[in-house]
Every structure is written in structure tokens, then in C-alpha cells.
């Protein structure tokens, strides 16, 4: 069972994303890492934060997550609000 308080204060960035890649939940860690207010992340498209150089990785990852019930992992770059890149590992599972 996941508690909302624990996910909000987790030491790693945490997002809940819909099957349309819209951010439904975000914790304070991912907000700080991206330099974006948590409220501004909610209902935004996750694609907006993926570096333009990594669209194939993102697409393959999300298709794999949607097709599988297993945890999927992908390394890619996220674009922060100041334009700099954050190297990240996505670990995703469909729920």
C-alpha cells in the first residue's frame, strides 16, 4: 500500500502519469530536480520535460510500460526549467 505522504517526501523523484502521459501526481523531489513548482507539474504533459534528443527512448519506454505488467527501466535526459539537462533513470510500472 502506498501512502500519499510517503510518495510526496520520497528521496527520489516520483510521478504518477496517465496512459496519455499527463502528470497526475508529483512529489517535492521531482519538483526540485526539475525546478518547477509541483502544482505546475500536475496536469502537464511529461513529454515537455524530456530532452528533445531522447524522443525514441521515451516512446519505446512508454509503449513497453503500457504493454507489460513488469517494471520497465530507461535512461534518458530531462530538461529542467533553466534549460539544463538532468540525466535520469525512469523506473515505471503500469498500475
Secondary structure, DSSP 8 states (H G I E B T S, - for coil): ---HHHHHT-SS--EEE-TTSBEEEE-HHHHHHHT--HHHHTTSBGGGGB-GGGHHHHHHHHHHHHH-SS-EEEEEEEE-TTS-EEEEEEEE---
